[in-house]
Amino acid sequence: MHEQEGQSTPDRHPTVYLFVHVLWAVNRREALLSKPLRRVLFPHMQKDGEARGLKIIAVGGAEDHIHCLVQLMPSQNLVQVVRSIRTESSRWLNENKLLAGVFEWEEGYAAYSVSPSGVKQVIEYIGKQEEYHRSKNLGDELEIFERLKDSLV
């Protein structure tokens, strides 16, 4: 059996779909990410990530936290990707003096796997963060994710 041109086979070019919805907060959950700041930060994160081989499919958030949908490549691991995005984004904010003081992210983060069929829904959810957080805070959101997780176990 001959391989047709343009088609991959599992043994030659693996097809991997690893999508992860990651969220993390500003240190002490301070409301530092104003709307004008988010408008420059989020595109920067995607552009910089792409330049460094990271696929940030969507990024959004509110004043005190952000959400990213990332696609992991086979050679990447979640800890390294999240650390890289967080380190570079805080460095960029501080070097460009976009805030009055030193900017830091909170230590932890939450990460949820996303099936390929759920990617579009997560992109829409991330895109509606400003609207969503008019009536709910980060604590409310994390509680909903916890209940979702508990319902799956």
Summary of the structure (lengths in Angstrom):
residues: 153
radius of gyration: 17.3
end to end distance: 43.3
largest distance: 64.4
contacts: 391
relative contact order: 0.19
helix: 45%
strand: 20%
